[in-house]
């Protein structure tokens, strides 16, 4: 199976979803984990694939999805990120990663990480070649409870300094009759300014309009619910990205270049 899979369509929105599979190549022997561990959020973004496919179909957009577990190597992380290959994740030791060395990380990077990044870049390049710059929409999901702490948000909108999509999207989501303001995260549960991540490398570096959307996993674990959330996101997102002028390449800068924060709570949302 190739490291990524792309669906073809014509649209102003390029779609990517990073950790949508919990598959581990047979040669890695399940990384020494029991099967049940691979069904947990530590292995993949539960429900994200269904949301991605449904949203891509709704917007008529190409979508790039990873085809392997993030426990092999995380395609969204920068190569210098210490969480690129997780040795320990939310209470679980990953035996196959516990003593991983630089040479093995380099092998996995070449076999899995680089082809995924190249597929995203190639998709964006093809859309840029049409003369109409795309918006890059990244779909993830987050566990309802992390390190024994409940997360109150139903959906999070993550961003760096380019507010063209995130700000109106947050406002539109808050205006939904069944979503309260405190259920829509602004750079929650993570900060969107992360040097080397896919959005940073592919979109921010080119000045392309972008947003990373996180949806709580218990809300999209079932396919029908995932599709419903995709329909909601597509409905509120479509008018935001419809105007080509709103997607013109713009250098908004990056907090990831001027701060030392890594994953976790944002140092700033502006």
N, C-alpha and C positions, 0 to 999 in steps of 0.2 A: 504494500500500500504506500502511495506517495506521501510525503510529510504534510501536504496540504491538498485541499480540493477546492476548485473554483467553479461557481455557477456563472453562466454567461447571461448578460442582459444589457439593455441600454438605459442609462439613467444618469442623473447628475450626482447621485450618491454612490460612493464606493463603500462597500461593507466589509468588515472583517470581524472574525470571532476567533479568539486565540486558543482557548483551552477547552474545546468542545468535545473531546474524545477522551475516554479513559483507557484506550488501547495501549498495550505495551508490546513491542516487538518480541516474538518468541525467544530470540537469542538472549534477552535480558531476564528470562525466567520470572516474570512478574515482580522483579526487583526484590524478591524475597518476601513480599507482602501477601497476606491472605486475600482471597478474592473479595471479601467484604470491604476491605480497606480501599479497593479500587472503585467501589461504588460511592465512596464518600467525596466530599468537596475537596479533599486534599489532592485527588487525582485529576479532577476536571471541573469546569464550570457547569454545574447541573442546570439543564434546561436551556443553556445559551444556544446550542445548535438549533433547536426548534424555533427559538425566537429569531435567530439569524436568518434561517431559511424562509420563514413566513414574512419577515420584514423585507427581505430582498425581493421576494415575489410581489409584495404589495407596492414597493417603490420602483419595481422594474430595474433593480440594481444588481451588479455583479457582487458576489460574496465569496470571500476566501475563508475557509475553515481549516483548522489544524486537524490532523487525523491520528494524533498520538497523545498520550497522557503528559501533562506538565511535569510529572514526576521523572520522566525521562530527561527532559530539558524544557524549560518554559520559553515558548517562542515569543512571548511578549516582553521579556526582560532584556535589558542590555547585557552585552557579553561580560561587562565588568561588574554586574550586579551580584552580590553575594548570595542572593536567593535564586540564581539561575538554575542550579540543580539543588533541590532540597534534600538535606540529610535527615531533617527532623521537621515534621509538619503537624501542627495542632495535636500534639500528644502522641504522634506515631513516629517511631524511628523507621527510616527507609533503609533496610539492610543493604540493598544493592547500590545505595549511594553513600553509605556511611564512610567508606574509605576511598571514595573516588578521587583520582588524581588529575592533574592538569591535562595529561595526555588523553585520558578518557573523556574529559569535558570537551576537549578540542575535537575528538572524533564525533561525539554527539552533536556538537555545534555544526560540523560540516555535513553530517548526515541528515539532521532534522531541523535545526534552527535556521541555518542559512537558506535552504530551499523555501521554507515558509516565508521568510522575509523577502526573498527575491520574488516570490509569487505575488505578494502584496504590492511590492514596488512596480512589478511589470503591469499589474492591473491598473494602478494609478497612472503609470506612464501612458498606457493605451488611452485612458480617458483624457489625459492632458493633451494628447496628440489631436484630439477632435477640436481643440480650440476653446473648449468650455471646461474650466477647471471643476473637478468634483469636490464634494464634501466627503470627508472620511468619517464614518460612523462605526465605532467599535463597541461590540456587545460582550458583556461579561455578566456573571452572577456571583452573589456573595452569600455565605452561610448565615442563617439567622442568629447563630450564637457563635462567638469566637472567644476563646480563652475564658469561658464561663460568663461572658458578658453578652446580654441580649442586644441586638441591633434594632432600633426602632424604625428605621427607614424601610419603605417598600421599594423605592427606586432611588438611585444616586446618579447625579450628573457630574462627571469629573472633567476638569479642564485646567489649562495652564493660564495663558494671558489672552488668548483669542476668545472673546466673549460672543462672537457673532451667532453661534448656534446655542451654546450653553445657557446664556441668560434668557432669551425668549423661550427656550425649551423648559427651563425651570418654571417660568411664569405660566406657561401653558399647562404644565402638569399640575401645578398648584390650583389652577382654575378648574381642574376636573372635579366633578361633584363628589366623588368617593375618595379623594386624596386630600389629606390635610397638609398644611405647610410643613409640619414637623415630620411628615412621612416622605418628603422629597428632599433628599440630601444634596447640598451644594458642596461639592468636593468631599462627600462622605459615601461610603465608609473609608475611602482612601483619598489621597491627594492626586490630582491629575498631572502634576508637573514632575515628571520623572525622566531624567536624562537617559537616553539610550533605549527607552521603551519604543514599541512600534509606532505609536502616534507621534512621539517626539522625532523619531528618525525619518518617518515617511511623510508626515503632514506638517508638523511645526517647523521643521527645517526648510520646507518649501513655502511656508506661509499659507498653506491650504486650510480652509475652514474645517473644523473637526470637533468631535465630542466623543467621550467614552461614557457609555451607559452601563450602570450596574443594577441588576434586578435581584431582589431577594429570592433565594432558591426555593423556599417553600411555596412561593407564589407561581412558579413556572415549572415545577417538577413534573406535572402532568402536561401532556402535549396540548390539550385543549386550552389550558390556562396560558401556556406559553404563546399560543397563537393569538389569544385574546389580548395579551400584553403587546405583542407585535403589532396588532391592528391599532391599538391605542397609540403606541409610539409613532407609527406611520402616519396616523391621522393628524397628530399635532406637529409632527416634524416636517411633513411635506410642504406646507406653506412657508416654513422658515427657510428652507433650502431652495425654494422655487426660483428666486431672483438670481440670475447669474452674477449680478453686481455684488451680491452678498457673499459670493464665493470667489471673488477675484483674489489672487494671491496677495497677502498682506503680511508684512513682517511685524508681528505683535511682540516679538521678544519671547523670553522664557524665564520663568522663575527657577526652572531646573538648572539654568546656567549661572544663577547668582546666589543660590542658597545651597546649603549642605544637607537638607532634609532628604530622607529616603522614604520607604513605604511607611504608612501609618497615618496619623491625623495630620491635616494640612497645617503648614506654618502660616499660610495666608490663602485666601480664596480670591484675591484680587491682584 
